[in-house]
Amino acid sequence: MADFRIDDLARAAGTTVRHVRGFQERGLLPPPRMKGRVGYYDDTHLARIHLITRLKDRGYTLASIGEMLSAWERGHNLADLLGLERVIHDPWSDEEPARMTLAQVVRRFYPQVPEEALEGRTPADFPRLRRAEQLEFIRWTGEGYEVPSPRLLEVGAGLVEAGIELDAVFEIADRLRGDVDAIARQFVRLTVEHAGLDARLADRDIREVGEVIQRLRPIGMQAVQGLLARSLHAEIQAEFIRQIETIGPPPPKPGSAARPAEPPAHAGATPPPVAAQPPAQVTADATSLPSADGRPR
């Protein structure tokens, strides 16, 4: 379990020290663990701040959030509640965020920019990086970039290296994120409905809910990875076939028999109608064919 001082906690939660202290003063955040005169917070405090932030984003005031949390806590053990909040907040990946300099990020997205041209530059000199921040590839901290998912960043950089324009990479990422969000909502909704989690949370054993969520993590990831792998395999094969078809003759229409190809007519001559010619002349010019012993006629 991580230990945070108040400024570290605020930074990890994406808020300010003043807001953290305000949450404590209103009773929304449990007090820290004291070591001498220094207070230390842990992952449960971070999870609680994320919960408060999400509720605020949904339009609730701090007073309303306090009332909801108080009502919730009256029916449950506080330790169980904090444990559930931590389970909900814990990432579904073991990937650790990374920190990168402006030059390092630019080299990944603008490989054509020479190294010496990066000295003294600021993010404003690379406006398209703002789009990368909107898509949460990177986040400018004032001194450098925080990279929430280095793997995702490398996927985008790999597409650029493969020759795909940076704006197209961003468009792909935006569309895929929308599709993945829809998949996640559908998976969670189906699970809630069929696992009985749609009952009122106040009436359920909080520890049981936390255990269900923990079991869902590997199941959800395996389901999406398995289905995606199968779909990618089928789509790549279909696209390969489409590419092959573009360089070959069109397929015959259903029910039509294949006809032998006719030889080209002599230059400058207008071929007579096929129906007016004897079969031997329709097939080929007899004088151009070899005799039975192989010698020209």
N, C-alpha and C positions, 0 to 999 in steps of 0.2 A: 504494500500500500504506500502510495507516494505521500510525502510530507511537503506541504507548501507553507511558506510565509505568506502574509496577506497580499503582498505585491505579486508574488508568483501565482497565487490563486486567482487574482484578478486578471492577470495576463492569460492564464490557461483558460479562463472562462470567457475571455473576450470582453471584459467589462473593466470598470475602474475600481480603485481601492475605496473611493467614496461610496460607490454603490454597494460594495461588499459590507462596509460598515453600516450603511443604511439598512440592509437586509437584517443584520444582526440586531440593530436597535429596534426594529419592528417585530422581532421574534421569529422571523422567517428562516433564519439560519442558526443552527446550533452553535454554541460557543466553541472556540478552538481548544485544543489540548495544550496546556501551558508547560513550558520548560523554562523555569526561572521567570523572566519577565517577557519572554517571547512566546507568542501564540502560534501553534502549528495546526494547519488544516489538512484534511486528507481527501480521498476520492469521493467520499460520501458528501462532503461539503460542495465539491465541484458538481456532483450530480444534482444536488438541491438547487444550486444557482442555475444550472441549465433548465431545470423544471420551472423555476420561477420565470426565467427569461421566455420560455415557450408560452407560458400562460399569459405573460404580458403581451407577447406578440399576437395572441388571440383576442386581445382587447380587455383583459381583466386588469383592474387596478390592484395596487399592492394590498389595499385593505381587503378586497375581495379574495385575493390569493391567501392572505393570512387567515381569513375565515374558513376557506376550504381546507387548508392544511390543518387548522386546529380541529375541525370536525373529523377529518380523516384520522388524525393522531389520537383522538378520543376513543376510536374504535379499534386501534391497533397499537401494538408495541412499537415504540419509536425506533428501536434497533432494527426491527423487521422492515419498517418503512424506509429507513435509510439504506438498508440492504437491497430492497427492491429498486430504489432510485439508482443505486450504483449499478445494478444489473442492467437496467434500461439504458443507462448512460454509457456503459463500457462499450468500446468499439468492437465491431464484428471482424476486425482484422488485427493481426499481430504486427502490422506495419507501423513503424515509428516515423513521425514527422521529421523532416530534415530542414536544415537552414542552408541557404545558398546566397552568394553575392549577386549583385546585379550583373556582373560580367559573366558569371557561371550560367545564369538564366538566359542571358542574351545569346551566349554561345550555343545553347540548346535549341532556341527558337529562330535565331538568325545566324546560321552557320556560315553564311557568306561574308559576314562582317569581320574584317581582320582584327586581330588581337590588339594592335596598337591604336585602333580607332575607338576603343572602349574607354580609354583613360579620360577621367573627368566627366563622363556621361551620367545622366540621371534617368529615372524611369520615364520622365516626360519626353525624353528623346526617342522612346520606343512606344508610341501610343497604342500599338496593338497588344502590348502586354496587359493593358487595362482589361481587354477582353478575357485574357487568361485568368485575371483576378476575379472577374465576374463568374467565370465557370469554376472557380475554386481550385484551379491548378496551383496557384501561388497566392501569397498574401504579403504585401509590403509592410514592413514593421517600422520603417524610418531609417533603419541601418542596413537592412538586407531583406531577403525574401524568406518567409516560412513556407515550406512545401508540405501540405497535409498528407499527400500521397505521392512519394517519389516514384512509385510504379506507374501511376497514372501520368505523371509528368514525362516519364520515359516513353510511354506509349505515344503521347503527342509528339515528342521529339523524334521518335522513330518514324512516324508518318511523314514528318517534314524531311527527314533524311531519305525517305523512299521517293521523294519528288512531289509530294502533295503540298499545295499551297497552304500557308499558315491559316489564312481565313477559312479555307475549306476544312482544315483540321478542327477549328473552333466550331464550325457548323456541324460537323460530324459529332463532336463531343456534346453539343447542346441537344441534338436530336436523340442521341443515345441515352443521355441522362433522363430525358422525358420518358423514353420507353422503359428504362429500368425503374424509374419511379412508379410507373403504372404497374409493372410486374410486382414490385414490393408491396404496393397497396393491395393488389389482388391476393397475394400470398397471405398477408397478415389478416385481411378480412375473412378469407376462407378458413384460416386457422382459428380465428376468434369465434366464428359461427359454429364450427364443428368440434372444437375442443371445449365448448361451454364457457369461454372467457367473456361472452357477451353479458353474463350476469353482472349485477352491480358489484363493483370492486370492493365496496365496504362490507359486502356479505361473504367474501371469500377469504380463505387463508392466504395471507400475503406471501408467506414462504412458498406455498404451492404455486402461486402465480410466477414468482421468480424462477422456480425450478422449470416451469413450462417454457418460459422465455429462454432460459439457458439451453434447453433441449432443442428449441427451434433454431438456434444459431447454426449448428453444423448441418441440420436438415435443410434449412433454407438455402445455404450456400451450395450444398451438394446438388440440390434440385436445379437451381439456376445454372450451375456450371455444367451439369449433365445435359440439360435441355439445350443450352447454348452451344455446347460442343456438337451435338447431333444436328442442330439447325445450321451451324456454320459448315459442317461437312456436306450437307445436302445442298446448301446454297452455292458453295464453291464448285461442286460438281455441275450443278445446273448452269452456272455462269460460264464454266469451261465449255460446255456443250453449245451454249449460245454463241460463244466466240468462234468455235469451230464451224458452226453453221454459216457464219457471215462470210467465210472464205471459200465455201463450197457451193455446189449447185443446190437449188431449192429442193426440198423433199418431194417425192411424187404425191399427187393427190390421192386420197383414199379411193380404192376401187379401180384406179387406172393402171393399165399394164405398161411396162417399160417398152419403149420403141427403140430399135437400133438407130444409131446416129447416122445421118446421111453425109457423104463426102462433100467437100466444097465444090461448087460449079467452076468451070473454066473461066478465067478472067475475061471480062468483057462480053460474055455470053449470057443471054437470058434463058434460064432453064425452062423447058416446056412444062406444062402441067403434069403432075405425077400420074394422073389417071390416063393420059394419052400415051405413055411410054410402056413398052414391054417390060416385064419384070427384070430381065438381064440388064437393061439400060438404066433402070431405076436404081439398081444396086451400085453400079460402078461403070466406068468406061472400060470396055473389055480390052482395048488396045494397050491399056496401061498395066494390065495384070500379067504376070508371068505364066508361061505354059505349064503343063503338068510336069515337064522335065526340068523346070526352073529357069529356062532360057526366055528372054524377052521375045514377044511375038512381033 
